[in-house]
């Protein structure tokens, strides 16, 4: 797929090291990857595998120790605040915990209006801004008239995650980084959120990078899958290639850990201490 479409985000030798000497921790270890436009890519690994640190480097929130990130075929330059803000117009994120993703003191109107301003709509007539906010809320099956003048903490977790996607609908970035966005919400809301992410890709042509520990979920939604263990990418390829024909023992273990409803669960390795 990378050969058929234009590359939008690439990494070469990407490394992040925390600490020094005996306290040194290599969170991401010389990672290479290529992500194409309009691709749905999953980065899969257990807690501590380095996938969230990699996401933070791609977002420009953490500085790499070594290696380079290439955006739209050019070496990424976020050396100044102005350049970083310009980069953030093209790449945005939805995080795992919706409760910590908002400023407690900002009402929902402010959250959405800030997105409109970021896209250059600060001077739009007020009525046009209302139309844009209503359209964004409608996209995620929320009613703006029921949200206006409320604070995000007055919503459920699922509603807050949908509001995060409404922000993305207004911002329309080229790349969306979704870091475990469904892990803290119920199964029904989880399916809704995933459906909305797929719709964003279809309607806007957005590239989506999905960070998850759930390899079963990655199989159903992804074009391409990267498997991370101890900071390294140990296996990559199409979802079918990686998950139906895994080469690495770690990948096979992740697959075997997915509960199968039609099979008896093996609980022999579970500790009840």
Buried (B, 14 or more C-beta within 10 A) or exposed (E): BBEEBEBBBBBBEBBBBEEEEEEEEBBBBBBEBBBBBBBBBBBBBBEBBBBBBBBBBBBBEBEBBEBEBBBEEEEBEBEEEEEBEEBBBBBBBBBBBBEEBBEEEEBBBEBBBBBBEBBEBEEBEEEEBBEBBBEBBEBBEBEBEEBBEEBBEEBEBBBBBBBBBBBBBBBBBBBBBBBBBBBBBEEEBBEBBBEBBEBBBEEBEBBBBBBBBBBBBBBEBBBBBBBBBBBBBBBBBBBEBBBEEBEEEBBEEBBEEEEEEEEEEEEEEEEEE
